[in-house]
Amino acid sequence: MFKKILVPTDFSAYARKVLECIGDIPGLTEVVLLNVVARDPLARVWDPVAEAKEAEKKLAVEKKYFKAPGVNIKVRAVSALEGDIPDAINQIAKEEDVQIVVMGARGRSLISSALLGSSSRNVLRFGDRHLLIMRYRLPGESDLGPVGPKATWVKIAEPPEVETMEKYCARVFFKVLVPTDFSQPAEAAISFVKEIGNIGEIVLLHVVSKGESKEEIDATMKESTEKLNGIATELGKGGMKVTPRVAVGSPVDIIRSMAEEEDVSLIAMSSVGKDTLKTGRIGSRTYDVANSAKRPVLVVRLKPVFEAKSA
């Protein structure tokens, strides 16, 4: 399923943790460990060749954090301008023909102005490969941190407690929450997740978000429950454990809360919904979940899925 993956790193503790937590990716045979050397805008002199060579040395040390046996690890260091790091990541993903990019939700910055780091956020928005965003809190990390020359204290992002993420560190695909709006993109994402293998349980979720009256909402709930139970029955024929859930409310809020309630190890969503299928852009719902959920998020890009089915 994911024979070759790309793991960008900025040598932060968060990026290192990604290497420790991806050993159970099904079918994995090769990891491309990438560092993008970016020019410091304040630097008067920049030698990208020398910095790339130095980065390669660091990557050779960094790869020891990946523990899975029998997997080849290739290191690459490339240079880019300060704002072009996500572009470089996307370009290397194409050059290396990887199936998925795996990134930490944050890098060196801990500021909560964006729950995703800028690189992860832009790879999410503009990338064309499946994307797995990992989340965790590191030991000793505080909810507050000093920022700026005057050490102003601001609240930083709040990923799950260490214990919550650690129990799934080597089992990212153990229990997967898959939201569906019954659209073609959602169906493709469900089919894709089914084929991943090594999944202990799938929690199927449909959120009823529209209704002018209680009667209308109740009718929609009933219809949605029947549809979801039908999908769950089909998925369960192969022996997989499938739990259907229907809820009422804001889809993004319900997806996030359901992930906590069901204690899932991963949220898997199509990159687009029925409203953004034609444009091919990242859907706002998927973007918001990936940006703010407290669990790892797998963004399933539809183009690679459909290409694989037609091959």
C-alpha positions as CSV (number, residue, x, y, z in Angstrom):
1,M,0.0,0.0,0.0
2,F,2.7,2.5,1.1
3,K,5.9,1.0,-0.3
4,K,7.8,4.2,-0.4
5,I,7.3,7.2,1.8
6,L,8.8,10.7,2.2
7,V,9.5,12.0,5.7
8,P,10.7,15.7,5.7
9,T,12.6,16.7,8.9
10,D,13.8,19.9,10.3
11,F,15.8,17.9,13.0
12,S,13.3,18.9,15.6
13,A,12.1,16.6,18.4
14,Y,8.7,16.4,16.7
15,A,10.2,15.4,13.3
16,R,12.3,12.8,15.1
17,K,9.3,11.4,16.8
18,V,7.7,10.7,13.4
19,L,10.5,8.3,12.6
20,E,9.9,6.5,15.8
21,C,6.2,6.1,15.2
22,I,5.8,5.0,11.5
23,G,7.2,1.5,11.7
24,D,3.9,-0.2,11.2
25,I,3.0,1.4,7.9
26,P,1.8,-1.6,5.8
27,G,4.0,-2.7,2.9
28,L,6.8,-0.2,3.7
29,T,10.1,-0.9,1.9
30,E,11.7,2.5,1.6
31,V,11.8,5.7,3.5
32,V,13.2,8.9,1.9
33,L,14.4,11.2,4.7
34,L,14.5,14.7,3.5
35,N,15.8,18.0,4.8
36,V,15.2,21.2,2.9
37,V,18.0,23.7,3.6
38,A,16.5,27.2,3.6
39,R,18.2,30.5,3.5
40,D,18.1,32.6,6.6
41,P,16.6,36.0,5.4
42,L,19.0,37.8,7.8
43,A,22.1,36.0,6.5
44,R,24.4,38.1,4.2
45,V,26.2,35.1,2.9
46,W,24.7,31.7,2.1
47,D,26.4,28.6,0.8
48,P,23.6,26.2,-0.1
49,V,26.0,23.5,-1.3
50,A,27.9,23.4,2.0
51,E,24.7,23.5,4.1
52,A,23.2,20.7,2.1
53,K,26.3,18.6,2.7
54,E,26.1,19.3,6.4
55,A,22.5,18.4,6.4
56,E,23.2,15.1,4.8
57,K,25.6,14.3,7.7
58,K,22.8,15.1,10.2
59,L,20.4,12.9,8.2
60,A,22.7,10.0,8.4
61,V,22.6,10.3,12.2
62,E,18.9,11.0,12.3
63,K,17.8,7.8,10.4
64,K,18.8,5.7,13.4
65,Y,15.6,6.7,15.1
66,F,13.7,4.6,12.5
67,K,13.6,1.1,14.1
68,A,11.7,-1.1,11.6
69,P,13.8,-3.9,10.1
70,G,14.2,-4.6,6.4
71,V,13.4,-1.0,5.3
72,N,15.8,0.9,3.2
73,I,16.4,4.5,4.3
74,K,17.6,7.1,1.7
75,V,18.7,10.5,2.8
76,R,18.3,13.7,0.7
77,A,19.2,17.3,1.4
78,V,18.1,20.0,-1.0
79,S,18.2,23.8,-0.9
80,A,15.4,26.3,-1.2
81,L,14.5,29.9,-0.5
82,E,12.9,30.5,2.9
83,G,9.3,30.4,1.6
84,D,9.7,27.5,-0.8
85,I,10.2,24.7,1.7
86,P,6.7,23.2,1.0
87,D,7.3,23.5,-2.7
88,A,10.6,21.6,-2.4
89,I,8.9,18.9,-0.3
90,N,6.2,18.5,-3.0
91,Q,8.7,18.4,-5.8
92,I,10.9,15.7,-4.1
93,A,7.7,13.7,-3.4
94,K,7.1,13.7,-7.2
95,E,10.8,13.0,-8.1
96,E,11.0,10.1,-5.7
97,D,7.5,8.9,-6.7
98,V,6.5,8.2,-3.1
99,Q,3.0,7.1,-2.2
100,I,2.7,9.2,1.0
101,V,4.3,12.1,2.8
102,V,4.5,11.7,6.6
103,M,5.1,14.9,8.6
104,G,4.8,16.1,12.2
105,A,2.1,18.6,12.8
106,R,4.7,21.0,14.1
107,G,8.4,21.6,13.8
108,R,10.5,23.8,15.8
109,S,7.9,26.5,16.4
110,L,5.4,25.9,19.3
111,I,3.2,28.9,18.7
112,S,-0.5,28.2,18.5
113,S,-1.4,30.9,15.9
114,A,-1.5,27.9,13.6
115,L,-2.0,24.4,15.0
116,L,-0.1,23.1,12.0
117,G,3.4,24.3,11.3
118,S,3.7,26.4,8.1
119,S,5.4,23.6,6.1
120,S,2.8,20.9,7.1
121,R,-0.1,23.4,6.4
122,N,1.2,24.2,2.9
123,V,1.9,20.6,2.0
124,L,-1.6,19.9,3.1
125,R,-3.0,22.6,0.9
126,F,-0.9,22.2,-2.3
127,G,0.5,18.6,-2.2
128,D,-0.8,15.8,-4.5
129,R,0.4,12.8,-2.5
130,H,-1.4,11.2,0.4
131,L,-0.4,13.0,3.6
132,L,-0.1,11.6,7.1
133,I,0.1,14.3,9.8
134,M,1.4,13.0,13.1
135,R,0.5,14.6,16.5
136,Y,1.8,14.1,20.0
137,R,3.0,15.9,23.1
138,L,6.6,15.4,24.0
139,P,7.7,14.7,27.6
140,G,8.3,17.9,29.6
141,E,6.3,20.1,27.1
142,S,4.4,22.9,28.8
143,D,1.2,24.6,27.7
144,L,2.9,27.9,27.9
145,G,6.1,29.1,26.4
146,P,8.2,32.3,26.2
147,V,8.1,34.0,22.8
148,G,9.9,37.1,21.4
149,P,12.6,39.3,22.7
150,K,10.6,40.3,25.8
151,A,9.7,36.7,26.6
152,T,6.0,37.3,26.3
153,W,4.1,34.2,27.4
154,V,1.5,32.7,25.0
155,K,-0.5,29.6,25.0
156,I,0.8,27.0,22.6
157,A,-1.0,24.2,20.8
158,E,-2.4,21.4,22.9
159,P,-1.8,17.9,21.3
160,P,-2.8,14.8,23.3
161,E,-1.1,13.8,26.5
162,V,2.0,11.7,26.0
163,E,0.3,8.6,27.3
164,T,-2.5,8.9,24.8
165,M,-0.3,9.1,21.8
166,E,2.5,6.8,23.0
167,K,0.2,3.7,23.2
168,Y,-0.5,4.1,19.5
169,C,3.0,5.3,18.5
170,A,3.8,2.0,16.8
171,R,0.2,1.3,15.9
172,V,-1.0,4.3,14.0
173,F,-3.5,2.2,12.0
174,F,-4.9,0.3,15.0
175,K,-8.3,2.1,15.2
176,V,-9.3,4.5,12.4
177,L,-12.1,7.0,12.4
178,V,-13.4,7.5,8.8
179,P,-16.0,10.3,8.4
180,T,-18.4,10.0,5.4
181,D,-21.0,12.3,3.8
182,F,-21.9,9.5,1.4
183,S,-20.3,11.3,-1.5
184,Q,-18.0,9.7,-4.1
185,P,-14.9,11.1,-2.5
186,A,-15.9,9.7,0.9
187,E,-16.6,6.3,-0.7
188,A,-13.2,6.3,-2.3
189,A,-11.6,7.2,1.0
190,I,-13.4,4.3,2.8
191,S,-12.4,1.9,0.0
192,F,-8.8,3.1,0.3
193,V,-8.7,2.6,4.1
194,K,-10.1,-0.8,3.7
195,E,-7.2,-1.8,1.4
196,I,-4.5,-0.6,3.8
197,G,-4.6,-3.7,5.9
198,N,-3.3,-4.1,9.5
199,I,-6.3,-2.1,10.8
200,G,-7.8,-3.4,14.0
201,E,-11.1,-1.4,13.8
202,I,-12.8,1.2,11.6
203,V,-15.2,3.7,13.1
204,L,-17.5,5.0,10.4
205,L,-19.0,8.4,11.2
206,H,-21.7,10.4,9.5
207,V,-22.6,13.8,10.8
208,V,-26.1,15.3,10.2
209,S,-25.5,19.0,9.9
210,K,-28.7,20.3,8.3
211,G,-32.4,20.2,9.3
212,E,-35.1,22.8,9.6
213,S,-37.1,20.9,12.2
214,K,-36.8,18.0,14.7
215,E,-38.8,15.9,12.4
216,E,-36.6,16.6,9.5
217,I,-33.5,15.9,11.5
218,D,-34.9,12.6,12.9
219,A,-35.8,11.5,9.4
220,T,-32.3,12.3,8.2
221,M,-30.8,10.5,11.2
222,K,-32.9,7.4,10.4
223,E,-31.9,7.4,6.7
224,S,-28.3,8.0,7.5
225,T,-28.2,5.2,10.0
226,E,-29.5,2.8,7.4
227,K,-27.0,3.9,4.9
228,L,-24.1,3.7,7.3
229,N,-25.1,0.3,8.6
230,G,-25.1,-1.0,5.0
231,I,-21.6,0.3,4.5
232,A,-20.5,-1.2,7.8
233,T,-22.0,-4.6,6.9
234,E,-20.1,-4.7,3.6
235,L,-16.8,-3.7,5.2
236,G,-17.3,-6.3,8.0
237,K,-17.7,-9.2,5.6
238,G,-13.9,-9.6,5.5
239,G,-13.8,-10.0,9.2
240,M,-12.9,-6.4,10.0
241,K,-14.4,-4.8,13.1
242,V,-16.6,-1.9,12.0
243,T,-18.4,0.5,14.3
244,P,-21.0,2.9,12.7
245,R,-21.8,6.2,14.4
246,V,-24.3,8.9,13.5
247,A,-24.3,12.2,15.2
248,V,-25.9,15.7,14.9
249,G,-23.9,18.9,14.9
250,S,-21.0,20.7,13.2
251,P,-19.0,18.2,11.2
252,V,-15.6,19.4,12.2
253,D,-16.5,19.6,15.9
254,I,-18.1,16.2,15.9
255,I,-15.2,14.6,14.1
256,R,-12.8,16.0,16.6
257,S,-14.9,15.0,19.6
258,M,-15.7,11.5,18.2
259,A,-12.0,10.9,17.7
260,E,-11.5,11.5,21.5
261,E,-14.6,9.6,22.5
262,E,-13.7,6.5,20.5
263,D,-10.0,6.9,21.4
264,V,-8.9,6.4,17.8
265,S,-5.3,6.2,16.7
266,L,-6.0,7.9,13.4
267,I,-8.6,10.0,11.5
268,A,-8.7,9.3,7.8
269,M,-10.5,11.6,5.4
270,S,-10.7,12.3,1.7
271,S,-8.9,15.5,0.7
272,V,-12.1,16.8,-0.9
273,G,-15.8,16.5,-0.3
274,K,-18.7,16.7,-2.7
275,D,-18.5,20.5,-2.8
276,T,-14.8,20.6,-3.8
277,L,-14.6,17.4,-5.9
278,K,-14.6,19.3,-9.2
279,T,-11.9,21.9,-8.2
280,G,-9.6,19.3,-6.7
281,R,-8.6,21.7,-3.9
282,I,-8.4,20.7,-0.3
283,G,-11.8,20.8,1.2
284,S,-12.4,23.2,4.1
285,R,-13.7,20.4,6.3
286,T,-10.7,18.3,5.8
287,Y,-8.4,21.3,6.2
288,D,-10.0,22.3,9.5
289,V,-9.8,18.7,10.9
290,A,-6.2,18.3,9.8
291,N,-5.3,21.7,11.3
292,S,-7.0,21.2,14.7
293,A,-7.7,17.6,15.6
294,K,-5.7,16.1,18.5
295,R,-5.1,12.8,16.7
296,P,-3.0,11.9,13.7
297,V,-4.8,12.6,10.4
298,L,-4.4,10.8,7.1
299,V,-5.5,12.9,4.1
300,V,-6.4,10.6,1.2
301,R,-5.8,12.4,-2.1
302,L,-8.4,11.2,-4.7
303,K,-6.2,11.5,-7.8
304,P,-3.8,8.8,-6.6
305,V,-6.7,6.6,-5.5
306,F,-8.5,6.7,-8.8
307,E,-5.2,6.3,-10.8
308,A,-4.5,3.1,-8.8
309,K,-7.9,1.7,-9.5
310,S,-7.7,2.4,-13.2
311,A,-4.2,0.9,-13.6
